[in-house]
């Protein structure tokens, strides 16, 4: 296509928001190559055959008289602008909550999912720039804590982005795929082995799970007597857990501020103290005693 007498190349299906009516009209008038004309007519015919009632009857009078596929495609994207706007809002929300675990931490699939959302979240009035795309990509990559080489590489790329060293999103995606393949090739099974948890977190979780093993022996038979009423029942010795007993961050966002030793919370008239020791059973971090008196932490 030509814009201001300067030849430019635009992907019609991914960057259609950048294609103006003037560019379409100029390209149609300048199209003289028989193969290019044939391809344009083929696109026109394919789009026309894809229309169904009532969309076909609604748009039939507005279909271009000349069989120009690019003009017809532009007309379709303009006709569906309202639905595209709603889709853009929904896609923007998905970008904010994008989780690479949904793609099994496979970077090529992660990049494909991101690119799809980038396209759907763009509108003629608001196209997602490369800087925004790189920001969302880095945010997704940072969720992958293992392998450690990947996490280290991501931190380096994040620093480079802040210094202005990364400006083209697709090139960044290509570099990420190369790093992904390089790390996967180091494993005997050729897999990436991505994880959203660090080695320390996985070890702590494994220790907490194996700390208390259930007894497989049959309990000794005992005689039980039913209390006469509820008042005669002995009080339960099991402590009541707080709703924030496992919280380590101020909010649910893993990038939010962490609690530190010395932080306290009040719950049902009792003061609870934060402890940073990861070895408590069931990952409990809030206790009625200060961290300085915690035997596990010492």
C-alpha angles and dihedrals in degrees: 000000000000125000120179088351090300119119112233134172121226128175102235096204100046102030100034090132088070094053110098127199090246091055091050093049092046092049092048092052093047095047107111104142109108093220092050091049090049091050091049091051091047090053089048091052094046092051092047093050090050094060117100134189128311093019092054095052091045095053101030094098091049097051110119113260091225116066096245112151095196092053090048092050090050089051091052093050091049092047091054095045095118095051089044089055092054090047090050091055092049092047091050089055090051090052090057092053098035111149121192089204087075086067095044088252090286103151097208089054091043090053091048091052091049093048091051091053091045090057095044093046093054122095132181088257097042120030118180107247125220091254090058092046091052090049093054091044093053090047090055093045092051090062088068106084097170140090090046091219089060093049090049091048091049091052090052092050091049090055090047091051092053089052091051095252095128116058107144116067098198092052088050090052090051092052090049092053090051091052090046092053091045093054094043091052090060091066121080092232092047093237129133097226094207122185138178091220131071123237090255092053092048092049092049091049091050092049092048090050094049097040095091116036117192115246112247095195121101113257119245115262112257133183114245127200121198115229116245093238142344092278090062094054114107114245117260114258093202108107118235110245122225119238090242098046093120099036116125098165132057091237136018090262108102089215093056125104116295125228115248135204108283096041114124138189133196119225127169092342095309128109116228124198126211118238122192094203109121095200100078115119113268090007093281113176104171121072138164091242125067120259090248089066095046109121092196092054092050 
